[in-house]
Amino acid sequence: QPGIPHRHCYPCQGAAKQGRGVSMKLTFIGAAHEVTGSCTLLECCGGNFLIDYGMEQGVNVFENVPLPVLPGQIDAVFLTHAHIDHSGMLPKLYKDGFRGKVYATRATENLCRIMLMDSANIQVSDAEWMNRRAARAGRTAVDPVYTTEDAAGVLRLLRPCSYAERIKVAEGVEVRFTDVGHLLGAACVELWLTEGGETRKLVFSGDVGNTGLPLIGAPLTVDEADYLVIESTYGNRLHEKPGDTVAELAAVLKRTFDRGGSVIIPAFAVGRTQELLYAVREIKQKRLVQGHDGWPVYLDSPLAEAATAVFMQCEPEYLNAETRNLLRQGINPLWSANLYLTESVEESKKINDDPRPKVILSASGMCDAGRIRHHLKHNLWKWENIILFAGYQAEGTLGRSLLNGAKTVRLFGEEISVSAEICALHGTSGHADRDGLLKWVQAIKRKPRVVFVNHGDEENCEAFRDRLVSEGYCAVAPFSGTEFDLLHGKFLMVTEGQRIEKKGHARKKEVFAQLVEAAQRLVAVAMACKEQSNQRLRRFTSEIELLIDTWKD
């Protein structure tokens, strides 16, 4: 890796030679030069410990090495927060033999109870769909990645912790969870590791939150760390200056309602939906949408409804001062008049029969699945509506296509015209930006011996590594498989990233060649129609023009 400073500060030793007797080793598994699939293995004090075990989502760029130990040999998992890219493979770990403990904050535990069961249902549903196709094609059936039984099994292993509680996990291993904002219950993980009379403090940042979020507080910092593993989701980006999100949302609502339309908001079920409900309550309370009273809000996501219940039933320590003050006054911060919760598919379908200007909050946040796709089908083609995005839209998703100005989209086999106004709500990121991450690192009083940068795509993690180096830190951005000896401050193995070859390139060429061949046959058929009647020629022409109009964009 060009420019990596550790080759000067911490010389790399041969793995086989140095591996014997090492008793405090860190191995990077997932989210190394990638944003999802967080997983790091710590071997120390005679035990094996994982920090997060997340699911990879979206585009997978680099190969991850497999766990170098069996799941049954893992003593504990330290979970930073409930998002699926940090927790989503825990049921698979259980399925494969893990029976240790999962340490997390109580709010994270409660969110995992709904999110992991929801994820398990998706795994089972996806496997059933694939097996129906496999049966028709005569292929072998597949098993789901994990089932609801596996999810229920790992949930029984959760050991809830409070913020600031220092817990002895094993001889020589202590852990503490510190609030870092981002999501209800999210935490950085502080580990004190003692072996052979020597102690090292290792800190995992988890996902560092943005400031000024509703419901939850700003991220707290830690005072000391010998080694730091820091995320870099926005390691090379700055957020726009925070504006008044409530005023911006109110203005969108008024503009839409004035022309008789509805606002459809694709929202992530956990976190973002609750922030929007908080804003809606304030808008209604302050009557910020002048000229419109009693407008309905439909929350159409069973997972979001369950997550909202977790938010409302959590201990006050997980909420910010403003939210706690509302609760003391007897005000439900997430409830407002004319808020309707829909459970069944039938109730969801009836929403679009309501002729009133309204707000529809539905998942998924990037429009690639869930009930939101049905609402888009019924509302995208109406000019008076607004589709309002309130979160990041990844490349290749329907949400990104709409934000990029798509004129038509395909939903449930139909071409849908995009006549609705497409907008994005600003200032709603749950992640700290580059300067926020840098400020969090700089709060550590003495520079860590090494800062390991992960949980960011290639551009962001390497840019943030370089920024830290320019600030005088010894910082590296390890790839999956890299191993580090925490006791002696030396790399045991430095791996290069193994890029995943994009599947389907050869197949794509083959399919494109078939398309061109078919077009040539169409031209040949057209040339042979010279003597056909005018009526048949007009019909043929019309069908070709319809085909062209369907595919020209």
Secondary structure, DSSP 8 states (H G I E B T S, - for coil): -TT-THHHHS----HHHHHTT--EEEEEEESSSSSS--EEEEEETTEEEEEEE----S---B-----SS-GGG--EEE-----HHHHTTHHHHHHTT--SEEEEEHHHHHHHHHHHHHHHHHHHHHHHHHHHHHHHHT------S--HHHHHHHHTTEEEE-TT--EEEETTEEEEEEE--SSTT-EEEEEEEEETTEEEEEEE--S-B-SS-SSS------S--SEEEEE-TTTT--------HHHHHHHHHHHHHHTT--EEEE--TTTHHHHHHHHHHHHHHTT-STT--S--EEEE-HHHHHHHHHHHHS-GGGS-HHHHHHHHTT--TT--TTEEE--SHHHHHHGGG--S--EEEES-TTSSSSTHHHHHHHHTT-TT-EEEE-S---TTSHHHHHHTT-SEEEETTEEEE--SEEEE-SS---B--HHHHHHHHHTSSS--SEEEEESS-HHHHHHHHHHHHHTT--EE---TT-EEETTTTEEEE-----B---TTHHHHHHHHHHHHHHHHHHHHHHHTTTTS-HHHHHHHHHHHHHHHHHH--
